[in-house]
Amino acid sequence: MFLDSRYTLPTFVTLAFVTSICLLFYDSLELINIALIHFIPIIVIALEGNYARTTLVASLSVLLFNYLYVPPVFTFNVYDIIHVWTFGIFLFFGYVITWQAKKIKRNEMKEILLNTISHDLKTPLSSILGSITLLLEDQKLSPETQRTLLNDIKNSSDKMNRLINNLLDNARLKDKKLELKMEWCDLEDLLGVALKDFDDAHIKRSLHIFIDPTLPLYWGDYNLLGRLFANLLDNAFKYSNQNKQIYIKLKQEDDRIRILFFNESNPLNERTLETIFDKFYRAEDNQEISGSGIGLFICQSIVQAHRGEIRAYNKDNGICFEITLPILKYPTQLHNEAE
């Protein structure tokens, strides 16, 4: 998105504020000081690390500076070449700050990624090694204990597999030339496949599924849609304890498919709901829950790749994730293609 309200609003507020200050103290300020003050909004937006927005704000700052303060005022005429240089100087230093901000962000992302791999892969791997060690060293373990250890190995392996798949999907979705591998998908079947990665006891205790009996086949990327379901399930199970229930609904509404994932939990604040799909985001009050924070970001990327929308909101006594996917192709076309 070219304009992001998280950065745009503070920037334009800053631009309006510095303009007001300069107009108020115009008689006591020299042009050089006014120019420096008008550089402040450029710094604010440049720290975001987006060249296009830096260019926009630099242009607005120079236009305001020229129109309001450079003689003849209230015109865009410039008689002194030094004022022409103002735009170039503003833009140059804005780009320098933007470049540094992007560099810092890349380094931060690398550090977060390394921490994710080292922590979120290390934890299940340690569990696997511990269980295998017990199985190999203690030959007198009861069948029940052996089965428990084997289940721990499977669950930990599934966690590692989901994380690795998310990292691979993230790399794939970052490709601007990504072409979806479209095929006819049975969403009910995809949900069933995704459920196989989770503990059966937990599923039977807390999961309730409602699927529209008239739900048609969906034209989409089978693997990515499967990852969408797996990540939404993983998120729901992680944030629902043994006494909480999870509800899933799949239905067709006119020319779109609506998917609802609801889990009973404490409500989230508005700030969390706005940033919950950001890459590597973790809710501040749930740091004890393991996870990379990349799962919901992948969900958003998959939905957007299918031209759909995803949002999270508080509802009743829990959190609801609502996905709408436009029907790009109807199953009746399957028969026409076959002919």
C-alpha atoms as one frame of an Amber mdcrd trajectory, in Angstrom:
protein
   0.000   0.000   0.000   1.411   3.355  -1.057  -0.069   5.219   1.914  -0.166
   3.543   5.318  -2.245   5.244   8.026   0.246   4.203  10.693   2.845   6.477
   9.086   0.819   8.851   6.913  -1.293  10.432   9.669   1.652  11.234  12.013
   3.610  12.590   9.047   0.895  14.959   7.829   0.149  16.038  11.388   3.852
  16.847  11.774   3.851  18.703   8.438   0.810  20.764   9.481   2.370  21.465
  12.891   5.725  22.716  11.570   3.943  24.834   8.952   1.851  26.436  11.688
   4.956  27.126  13.792   6.760  28.702  10.844   3.792  30.909   9.966   3.373
  31.958  13.587   7.035  32.944  14.011   7.668  33.934  10.408   8.909  37.430
  11.290  11.584  36.119  13.665  12.752  33.151  11.587  15.140  33.243   8.651
  14.470  31.182   5.539  17.274  28.751   6.385  15.646  28.028   9.751  12.234
  27.564   8.143  13.775  25.162   5.632  15.364  23.124   8.425  12.072  22.965
  10.313  10.303  21.730   7.169  12.836  18.919   6.942  11.418  17.345  10.128
   8.395  15.634   8.418  10.777  14.186   5.822  12.836  12.607   8.611   9.658
  11.190  10.203   8.530   9.423   7.016  12.046   8.505   5.835  12.557   6.441
   8.990   9.828   4.136   7.666  12.174   3.092   4.861   9.874   3.751   1.880
  11.346   5.756  -1.017   7.971   6.581  -2.607   6.562   8.101   0.574   9.805
   9.972   1.218   9.536  11.500  -2.264   5.899  12.491  -1.660   6.579  14.203
   1.677   9.754  15.886   0.411   7.769  17.294  -2.521   5.005  18.590  -0.246
   7.526  20.159   2.139   9.311  21.959  -0.691   6.032  23.151  -2.252   4.830
  24.553   1.066   8.230  26.142   1.730   8.272  27.738  -1.717   4.626  28.870
  -1.716   4.500  30.289   1.804   7.958  31.700   2.460  10.082  32.164  -0.685
   9.588  35.582  -2.330   7.343  36.261  -4.121   5.138  34.511  -1.532   1.913
  32.699  -2.439   3.333  31.777  -5.825   5.457  28.927  -7.068   7.864  31.271
  -8.845  11.520  31.051  -7.793  13.916  33.928  -8.525  16.924  32.586  -6.651
  18.515  29.328  -7.868  19.421  28.455  -4.271  15.779  27.701  -3.565  15.676
  25.285  -6.510  18.428  23.374  -4.767  16.222  23.027  -1.694  14.192  20.230
  -3.258  17.296  18.323  -4.300  18.855  18.667  -0.853  15.647  17.631   0.918
  15.253  14.622  -1.352  18.914  13.582  -1.150  19.052  13.532   2.633  15.592
  11.978   2.780  16.836   9.129   0.583  19.963   8.707   2.718  17.825   8.327
   5.844  15.428   5.990   3.982  18.313   3.807   2.806  19.694   3.563   6.344
  16.237   2.752   7.727  15.759  -0.057   5.180  19.205  -1.407   6.028  18.406
  -1.431   9.744  15.055  -3.137   9.116  16.697  -5.844   7.002  19.205  -6.531
   9.770  16.396  -6.645  12.333  14.470  -9.106  10.159  17.541 -11.307   9.823
  18.042 -11.263  13.586  14.374 -12.115  14.212  14.545 -14.918  11.663  17.669
 -16.366  13.287  16.044 -16.141  16.723  12.947 -17.844  15.335  14.933 -20.702
  13.869  17.189 -21.099  16.902  14.327 -21.022  19.435  11.267 -22.441  17.682
  13.185 -25.270  16.029  15.383 -25.950  19.024  12.446 -26.469  21.423  10.691
 -29.305  19.528  14.058 -30.784  18.533  15.078 -30.982  22.206  11.771 -32.707
  22.979  12.354 -35.239  20.192  15.901 -36.002  21.320  14.784 -36.342  24.960
  11.989 -38.766  24.090  14.190 -40.849  21.799  16.896 -41.026  24.481  14.386
 -42.376  27.031  13.071 -44.948  24.556  16.590 -46.180  23.749  18.029 -46.187
  27.266  15.088 -47.556  29.260  13.904 -50.859  27.862  11.418 -51.385  30.725
   9.089 -48.547  29.882   5.395 -49.465  29.947   3.501 -49.526  26.639   1.534
 -46.459  27.777   4.732 -44.486  28.491   6.233 -45.558  25.173   3.100 -44.422
  23.361   3.181 -41.064  25.180   6.804 -40.530  24.191   6.068 -41.486  20.588
   3.158 -39.014  20.544   5.501 -36.320  21.884   7.940 -37.110  19.073   5.164
 -36.874  16.478   3.755 -33.607  17.865   7.203 -32.007  18.033   7.972 -33.193
  14.492   4.693 -31.661  13.298   5.638 -28.327  14.924   9.005 -28.347  13.166
   7.363 -29.268   9.878   4.832 -26.404  10.149   7.556 -23.868  10.922   9.765
 -25.031   8.049   6.802 -24.988   5.657   5.911 -21.458   6.798   9.448 -20.259
   6.139   9.403 -21.880   2.694   5.964 -20.436   1.913   7.169 -17.028   3.063
  10.049 -17.207   0.571   7.652 -18.281  -2.183   5.070 -15.572  -1.449   7.750
 -12.860  -1.446   8.323 -13.555  -5.144   6.565 -10.738  -6.997   6.282 -12.995
 -10.042   4.530 -15.728  -8.048   2.082 -17.774 -10.091  -0.427 -19.795  -8.106
  -0.718 -23.479  -9.003  -4.458 -23.360  -9.541  -6.603 -26.486  -9.411  -9.991
 -27.598  -8.126  -9.813 -27.887  -4.336 -12.175 -29.599  -1.918 -11.981 -27.231
   1.074 -13.539 -29.784   3.420 -10.884 -32.308   2.415  -8.140 -29.690   2.829
  -9.343 -28.961   6.359  -9.294 -32.673   7.138  -5.729 -33.009   5.865  -4.629
 -30.030   7.971  -6.231 -31.552  11.089  -4.069 -34.667  10.790  -1.093 -32.616
  12.037  -2.735 -32.030  15.421  -3.443 -34.069  18.530  -6.617 -36.170  18.174
  -7.601 -35.811  21.839  -7.450 -32.028  21.635  -9.474 -32.014  18.410 -12.245
 -34.228  19.834 -12.448 -32.206  23.040 -12.579 -28.646  21.721 -13.235 -28.502
  17.962 -16.635 -27.936  16.328 -16.864 -27.833  12.540 -19.801 -26.624  10.437
 -19.550 -27.029   6.662 -22.171 -25.897   4.177 -23.413 -29.104   2.476 -23.657
 -27.167  -0.794 -20.053 -25.909  -0.547 -18.615 -26.132  -4.077 -15.118 -27.021
  -5.166 -12.854 -23.997  -5.060 -10.425 -22.927  -7.776  -7.197 -22.163  -5.913
  -3.697 -23.218  -4.947  -4.095 -26.527  -3.086  -0.845 -26.353  -1.097  -1.239
 -22.733  -0.056  -4.867 -23.183   0.994  -3.804 -26.197   3.035  -1.177 -24.013
   4.726  -3.896 -21.410   5.418  -5.988 -23.975   7.302  -2.969 -25.425   9.131
  -1.848 -22.002  10.390  -5.336 -20.957  11.478  -5.738 -24.250  13.356  -2.312
 -23.892  14.945  -3.162 -20.374  16.101  -6.544 -21.452  17.497  -5.119 -24.434
  19.413  -2.211 -22.416  20.852  -4.474 -19.703  22.260  -7.210 -22.011  23.577
  -6.690 -23.972  26.773  -8.430 -27.232  27.647 -11.658 -25.535  28.706 -12.001
 -23.367  25.596 -13.885 -24.259  22.445 -13.023 -23.679  18.788 -15.618 -23.267
  16.044 -14.947 -23.463  12.304 -17.486 -22.632   9.628 -17.153 -22.900   5.855
 -19.980 -21.652   3.625 -20.707 -20.117   0.260 -22.248 -16.646   0.075 -23.168
 -15.588  -3.458 -19.911 -15.284  -5.393 -17.523 -15.904  -2.511 -16.488 -18.444
   0.098 -16.578 -17.330   3.726 -14.370 -19.106   6.259 -14.713 -18.414   9.990
 -12.314 -19.555  12.709 -13.566 -18.657  16.184 -11.870 -19.596  19.438 -12.946
 -18.723  22.962 -10.352 -16.484  24.574  -9.814 -13.117  26.213 -10.477 -10.145
  23.893  -7.572  -8.432  22.156  -6.996  -4.680  22.254  -7.392  -2.624  19.075
  -3.640  -2.176  18.607  -3.128  -5.946  18.642  -5.969  -6.493  16.166  -4.412
  -3.942  13.777  -0.956  -5.553  13.848  -1.823  -9.213  14.349  -1.018 -10.049
  10.701   2.379  -8.323  10.744   5.383 -10.562  10.124   6.914 -11.965  13.352
   4.254 -10.220  15.462   3.600 -11.730  18.891   0.924 -10.515  21.290   2.667
  -8.846  24.220   0.539 -10.594  26.823   1.157 -14.065  25.342   4.940 -14.258
  25.255   4.859 -17.561  27.117   3.157 -19.217  24.141   5.645 -20.655  21.670
   5.582 -19.652  18.037   7.435 -17.668  15.407   4.761 -15.037  14.794   4.926
 -15.714  11.062   1.846 -17.967  10.759  -0.829 -15.279  10.523   1.343 -13.195
   8.205   1.486 -16.220   5.881  -2.317 -16.545   6.162  -2.772 -12.952   5.058
  -0.344 -13.400   2.159  -2.145 -16.542   0.969  -5.568 -14.889   1.148  -4.319
 -11.802  -0.702  -2.710 -14.012  -3.362  -6.219 -15.435  -3.956  -7.623 -11.843
  -4.130  -9.446 -12.345  -0.846  -9.595 -10.560   2.500  -8.819 -11.632   6.058
  -9.549  -9.814   9.284  -9.564 -10.465  13.016 -12.039  -9.068  15.513 -13.408
  -9.608  19.009 -16.746 -11.387  19.091 -18.781 -12.385  22.133 -16.351 -14.304
  24.352 -13.548 -14.886  21.888 -11.596 -13.970  18.768 -12.867 -14.505  15.236
 -10.755 -14.765  12.085 -12.889 -14.173   9.009 -11.680 -14.964   5.498 -13.562
 -14.188   2.307 -12.336 -15.746  -0.932 -13.868 -14.660  -4.252 -15.025 -17.508
  -6.461 -12.829 -17.036  -9.520 -14.149 -20.082 -11.333 -17.273 -22.232 -10.942
 -17.320 -26.057 -10.794 -19.601 -26.174 -13.847 -16.587 -25.067 -15.842 -14.861
 -28.288 -14.810 -17.222 -30.290 -17.042 -16.782 -27.885 -19.930 -12.987 -28.212
 -19.670 -13.265 -32.004 -19.545 -15.292 -32.005 -22.757
